[in-house]
Amino acid sequence: ASCIQHRLVVRDASSLNILQLYTCLDQIQYIEWSSDSLFILCAMYKRGVVQVWSLEQPDWHCKIDEGSAGLVASCWSPDGRHILNTTEFHLRITVWSLCTKSVSYIKYPKACQQGVAFTKDGRYMAVAERRDCKDFISIFVCSNWQLLRHFDTETQDLFGIEWAPNGCVLAAWDTCLEYKVLLYSLDGRLLSSYRAYEWPLGIKSIAWSPSSQFLAIGSFDEKVRILNHVTWKKITELDHPATIASKKTIVYKEVEKSPTVDRERLTFPPTRALASSLFSTQSKYEICQVPVSLQYIKPVADRANPKVGVGMLAFSADNCFLATKNDNIPNAVWIWDIRKLKLSVVLEQLCTIQCFQWDPCQPRLAVCTGSSRMYLWSPAGCVVVQVPGEGDFQIMSLSWHSSGDSMLLLSKDHFCVCYLEREEV
């Protein structure tokens, strides 16, 4: 699904043929599919309205108007039949039921980066709250929205919460001014707390492994610390030095090369395809001999949100690899072998890393850098993929299909779909 101003366009993922076209009341600012892909919500925050469309019954529609309370966020519940709307100033979260048309309210949600978290099986929801200048967490049962547990947290300014994939442990972490990670059980018991150091800037990013065995914590000191699920103690620290010296690490460096054009094909005026190959530069990967010095940018200390520390973390679907990005070295992706807890590969790009994401079915990493190229890494090697098309298609973000057969590439104003052929076994 994609939106153009107030129009919602639904396409077939395999052919991109238009299946449905809907017209909303105002400019669409957010869209989200229900878990079963039968409904899609369109949020219009300026108007304080959410519209819901059905793919099975195009004539059916739903409109939710928050009125004077306003609207700042909207999302589906895991069952795909309830919508959670957060009002302005985070006064409350309203839970609307599409089946019974009933309404439930959750008071005092906290305005933080990640204040609502669902377990992977969709049974429970955790909400970060702020009452009387203290942080709390409430756990609700999603089947009837009854409160299961309500407890306060030992945080100065709670920044985010996230469930482990198995739904047994909830991680809560403090603002960057206070290095603290708290781990709670489903019944609200504090299982453990972790603090690496005290005074400098603390936590920047967090990621659970798919098996729930590891919790990776990216910090402003340019290190990743991995906790184990048995004792919740640190098992290793992963450094991000500007110089790669280990001979066991493979460094792939992106280099540009001039296109080669056969002189016999030159015609004037040149054809469109020939002109494209004449004036567009191409790139490829080269394996560098260690030691290799990476481009290091010294952060500006007197500005807010300094470009320093590990800001991006992602585990592969098979738990074998961890991809990281250190904001001090913005052009590099670090790929760690979790089985050996060692650095395996470094990808050094020509431009700043904008986004990376693992294939949901196999250890294959897709990377984009704001250029018209997409990069793929797997244990077999690296490849550079040039996006065909006219004009400058700058890939700012990407998203894998759940099957791993295709991915969505997004620029500022356009999108395209990249289809990958599976090898015959």
KAUR-V516085 format. One record per backbone hydrogen bond with DSSP energy under -1.0 kcal/mol. NH is the residue of the N-H (numbers start at 1). CO is the residue of the C=O. E is the energy in kcal/mol with one decimal. If there is no record, write none. Layout:
BEGIN
NH_CO_E, NH_CO_E
END
This chain:
BEGIN
2_9_-2.4, 4_7_-2.5, 7_4_-2.3, 8_22_-2.8, 9_2_-3.4, 10_20_-2.6, 12_17_-2.5, 16_12_-2.8, 19_10_-3.4, 20_10_-1.6, 22_8_-2.7, 24_6_-3.2, 28_5_-2.9, 29_43_-2.5, 30_43_-1.1, 32_41_-1.6, 34_39_-2.5, 37_34_-1.8, 40_53_-1.9, 41_32_-2.5, 42_51_-2.9, 43_30_-3.0, 44_49_-2.9, 48_44_-1.3, 49_44_-1.8, 50_64_-2.6, 51_42_-2.5, 52_62_-2.6, 53_40_-2.5, 55_38_-2.7, 60_57_-1.6, 62_52_-2.0, 64_50_-3.2, 66_48_-2.6, 69_66_-1.4, 70_67_-1.3, 72_86_-2.8, 73_86_-1.2, 75_84_-1.7, 77_82_-2.3, 80_77_-1.8, 83_96_-2.3, 84_75_-3.0, 85_94_-2.7, 86_73_-2.8, 87_92_-2.2, 88_69_-1.7, 90_87_-1.6, 91_88_-1.2, 93_106_-2.7, 94_85_-3.1, 95_104_-3.1, 96_83_-2.9, 97_102_-2.1, 98_81_-2.9, 104_95_-2.0, 106_93_-2.4, 108_91_-1.5, 110_128_-2.9, 112_110_-1.3, 114_159_-1.2, 117_126_-2.4, 119_124_-2.3, 122_119_-1.7, 125_140_-2.2, 126_117_-3.2, 127_138_-2.5, 128_115_-3.0, 129_136_-3.0, 130_108_-1.7, 131_134_-2.3, 134_131_-1.7, 136_129_-2.5, 137_151_-2.9, 138_127_-2.3, 139_149_-2.9, 140_125_-3.1, 141_146_-2.5, 142_123_-2.6, 145_141_-2.2, 148_139_-3.4, 149_139_-1.5, 151_137_-2.3, 153_135_-2.0, 155_153_-1.5, 159_173_-2.8, 160_173_-1.3, 161_114_-1.7, 162_171_-2.3, 164_169_-2.8, 167_164_-2.4, 170_184_-2.9, 171_162_-2.8, 172_182_-2.7, 173_160_-2.1, 174_180_-2.1, 178_175_-2.2, 180_178_-1.1, 181_194_-2.1, 182_172_-3.4, 183_192_-2.7, 184_170_-2.8, 185_189_-2.5, 188_185_-1.8, 191_183_-2.8, 192_183_-1.3, 194_181_-2.6, 202_176_-3.6, 204_218_-3.2, 205_218_-1.8, 207_216_-2.2, 209_214_-2.3, 212_209_-2.1, 215_227_-1.8, 216_207_-3.0, 217_225_-2.4, 218_205_-2.7, 219_223_-2.1, 220_202_-2.4, 222_219_-1.1, 224_238_-2.0, 225_217_-2.3, 226_236_-1.9, 227_215_-2.5, 228_233_-1.9, 229_213_-1.2, 235_226_-3.1, 238_224_-3.0, 244_292_-2.9, 249_246_-1.1, 250_344_-2.3, 252_346_-2.7, 253_286_-3.2, 254_348_-2.8, 255_284_-2.8, 257_282_-3.0, 265_262_-1.4, 266_263_-1.3, 275_271_-2.9, 276_272_-2.0, 277_273_-1.7, 278_274_-1.9, 279_275_-2.0, 280_276_-1.3, 282_257_-1.8, 284_255_-2.2, 286_253_-2.3, 288_251_-2.5, 292_244_-2.0, 294_242_-3.5, 297_328_-3.0, 308_306_-2.0, 310_219_-2.2, 311_325_-1.2, 312_325_-1.1, 314_323_-1.6, 316_321_-2.6, 319_316_-1.8, 322_336_-1.8, 323_314_-3.1, 324_334_-2.5, 325_312_-1.6, 327_309_-3.2, 329_326_-1.8, 332_329_-1.5, 333_347_-2.1, 334_324_-2.6, 335_345_-3.0, 336_322_-3.0, 337_342_-3.0, 338_320_-2.6, 341_337_-1.6, 342_337_-1.5, 344_335_-2.2, 345_335_-2.1, 346_250_-2.4, 347_333_-2.6, 348_252_-3.3, 349_331_-3.5, 353_330_-2.8, 354_368_-2.3, 355_368_-1.6, 357_366_-2.1, 359_364_-3.0, 364_362_-2.0, 365_377_-2.9, 366_357_-2.6, 367_375_-2.7, 368_355_-2.4, 370_395_-1.7, 374_385_-2.9, 375_367_-2.5, 376_383_-2.3, 377_365_-2.5, 378_381_-2.3, 381_378_-2.0, 383_376_-1.9, 385_374_-3.2, 387_372_-2.5, 395_371_-3.0, 396_410_-3.0, 397_410_-1.5, 399_408_-1.9, 401_406_-2.8, 404_401_-1.6, 407_418_-2.2, 408_399_-3.3, 409_416_-3.0, 410_397_-2.8, 411_414_-2.8, 416_409_-2.1, 418_407_-3.0, 420_405_-3.4
END
